[in-house]
């Protein structure tokens, strides 16, 4: 029988093929890597992401040396390890400073614009918002990491402004991916930034109510699209297409939306694009009246909603940009197993095949009782 010794190595010194000497347990007690696991490049990258400074690597003992001892088998807890950063959450949220600067500037402009709408109620100067589209949003939509960055942004408060900026950026991306000309992109983004301006006219106690709304409050909330349209109409500079973004972003292709329940042929193309961005951002943000879903669930929702509710071409283009990013994700399954997405199933891209850290393969397309409950790479 071979003898082994554990040698403590800095994460920066690890190379693929090394063998782990001690099990690594996550902060919440889950088995992240088993003792004896062979390190891959992806696993080493994950250890960097988790902020670990060192791990124990198993090496064959020199001739005559004492072998592998019992006290060496105690797992390495991520929570106890000498981390470079203080928590796993902090280590995964690394939003580029350039994105943050543009994003926060856009939020500030909208706060001013929506604030004036709430208190003055008689229209507003649109120059600030147009300038913000040009200087803050257009530079972001060609960034290949924009989807990741938006999903990483926390929305602790001021959800309305953050959501409006998210929808502005996402709608610009969708317009770009749909091949819209540049002049139209500016209009789509402007319409998207202002699509919920009617909510600025709803009493704050209803808008920010933490619990369920009464039927009367719900009706008031749903009326925001009409109020937004009427508010924007006061500004003679705004084209009708922008007004329709506010009025029609809750309409649905089959006529099941509101306020007028019109069908797809009567919905302005910009409003169709904004509706997709609005739904996607609402379900992938930790908003105050719903659960944040994973990008995998979001893809499943889009694939369902494109069958009659949302514009199918716009949904397809968003799914096409989300799905290729899935391969290589480290995920947690609903049974607590951790693993890596290694293969996308053609029949259902929201249910890929996972290689667990134990080396098993789980095909979520076949194993319908399991689902991806958390993405460790954000
Ligand atoms: Fe809305």
Boltz pocket constraint, residues with backbone or C-beta under 6 A from the ligand:
constraints:
  - pocket:
      binder: B
      contacts: [[A, 195], [A, 196], [A, 224], [A, 249], [A, 250]]
      max_distance: 6.0
